[in-house]
Amino acid sequence: MTEQLHSMKSVANRISLSVREVYRLIAKGELPKPVKVGRASRLFESDIQTYLERLKANRN
């Protein structure tokens, strides 16, 4: 089974941030470096899930 890839805009909407802030999280190493598909940058579903789980774990 292939893992779904998400555009930066989709990632931003999913985590309620701007696209610019998504790139800042990538630069800080909080989100992994995206893969390139043609000229477009994409993140794997598992990368987004890992980030959200880490946020949830750190809120306590």
N, C-alpha and C positions, 0 to 999 in steps of 0.2 A: 504494500500500500504506500502511496506517495503522500508525503506530508504537505499540507497546504502552505503556500507562500502568501504573504500579505504585503501590500504596498505601504509606503511610509504614511500616506494619508489614512489608510485603513488602520494601521497601528496607532496613529495619533487619535483617531476617533475612538478606537477600542479602549485606550487607557486615558481618555479625556485630557489630552494635551495637544499642543500645537505640533506641527511637523518639525518646526525648528527645535522645539524642546526634545523631540525624539532623537534628533541628530546630536543634541547636547548630551543626552543619556548615553548614546553610542560613544561619543568622544570621551566621556568619563569612565567608560567601561561597564556601566550599569546594564546596558543592553549590548549584545554581541554585534560584531561588525556584520553588516548586511551582505547578502550575496547579490551579485549582479546578474540580471537576466536581460541580455541585450544592453541597453543603456539605463535600465530601471533598477533601482535598489529594492530588495525585498528581504523580509525577515520571516523565518520559519515560525509556524504556530507554536512549536515547543519553546522557542526563545521567548515569545510573549508570555506563555504560561509560566515559565520559570521566573520571569521578572515579576509577574503578578503574585505568585506564591511567595517570593522573597519579600515583597512589600507587606503581604498579609502576615508573615511570620515576624517581621520586624516591628509591627505596630504594638505588640504587647510589651 
